[in-house]
């Protein structure tokens, strides 16, 4: 899969709609009871960025970005303004000196863990037993893997992007008037990297 470590224009993503999506089959029996089968253990986000385009400069930037990604062909980073940062999050040991960044979502006794593969460079702070560590570790911003020999209770604060791609190969602009255009739908979908 082709993926480029470039962020979608944040001034357009700020006006986007969307969020996490699950895939669940629901079968209703004759008696009205339901059987539900959740096919995904993790959500996959969907967005529509059409509402974020508010100026000619933005639509020109969008067209250039779309052409550079060749529609659905290449994935990229997307800032989901409703969920882009995390505080005091644990790390998952991968073995040796490598740890995967995750974000935990807690609702009552249920904890859902999301792998973070696209932390934003310069935003990651590592803590050992609640004390910030300024050296002795590194983070791969293309995978979310932290490498360190530091031991103890390790946590991180960070901002992150969502890996996505366009979910269309067509960018159909409606020219509403001179220098004013609009799109009804510019879909993005999260990709597993």
VENDA-V411790 format. One record per residue. PSI is psi in whole degrees, 0 to 359 (NA if undefined). NEAR is the number of other C-alpha atoms within 12 Angstrom. Layout:
BEGIN
PSI & NEAR
PSI & NEAR
END
This chain:
BEGIN
137 & 14
129 & 18
134 & 26
138 & 23
58 & 27
143 & 26
135 & 29
145 & 35
120 & 29
335 & 23
339 & 24
319 & 33
334 & 33
330 & 26
8 & 22
159 & 29
154 & 26
187 & 29
200 & 26
144 & 21
138 & 18
166 & 17
111 & 16
128 & 16
133 & 13
123 & 14
123 & 14
127 & 12
171 & 10
327 & 8
355 & 8
355 & 9
159 & 10
147 & 13
126 & 14
135 & 13
108 & 14
116 & 15
339 & 14
135 & 13
339 & 14
146 & 21
159 & 24
119 & 25
148 & 31
144 & 28
157 & 36
115 & 31
4 & 40
321 & 32
349 & 25
348 & 31
111 & 32
355 & 24
164 & 18
320 & 20
320 & 17
317 & 28
328 & 31
320 & 22
320 & 21
314 & 34
315 & 27
318 & 17
316 & 27
315 & 31
319 & 19
329 & 21
352 & 29
49 & 23
236 & 28
350 & 28
323 & 22
135 & 30
166 & 32
176 & 36
144 & 36
130 & 43
113 & 37
102 & 36
343 & 24
347 & 22
84 & 24
4 & 26
160 & 27
148 & 27
137 & 25
48 & 26
144 & 31
167 & 32
150 & 36
121 & 27
130 & 22
352 & 15
146 & 14
231 & 14
20 & 20
140 & 24
139 & 32
135 & 35
139 & 42
162 & 34
131 & 32
134 & 24
121 & 20
129 & 12
102 & 9
235 & 7
0 & 7
129 & 9
122 & 13
130 & 16
128 & 21
127 & 30
130 & 30
111 & 40
352 & 33
64 & 43
151 & 38
128 & 32
137 & 22
357 & 16
348 & 20
129 & 33
125 & 33
138 & 36
140 & 28
119 & 26
45 & 16
7 & 18
125 & 18
136 & 20
119 & 24
348 & 15
172 & 16
14 & 18
161 & 25
157 & 25
138 & 32
109 & 24
356 & 29
348 & 26
340 & 29
19 & 35
128 & 29
134 & 37
124 & 28
151 & 28
359 & 19
137 & 25
170 & 21
197 & 17
108 & 20
131 & 31
165 & 33
150 & 39
146 & 31
166 & 32
155 & 33
158 & 37
163 & 39
130 & 46
122 & 41
176 & 40
163 & 41
141 & 37
34 & 27
152 & 22
5 & 20
130 & 19
92 & 27
104 & 20
135 & 22
116 & 16
103 & 14
326 & 11
181 & 10
126 & 9
23 & 16
116 & 18
168 & 22
159 & 27
146 & 24
332 & 18
122 & 26
88 & 35
142 & 32
150 & 38
141 & 33
142 & 36
148 & 29
122 & 23
NA & 24
END
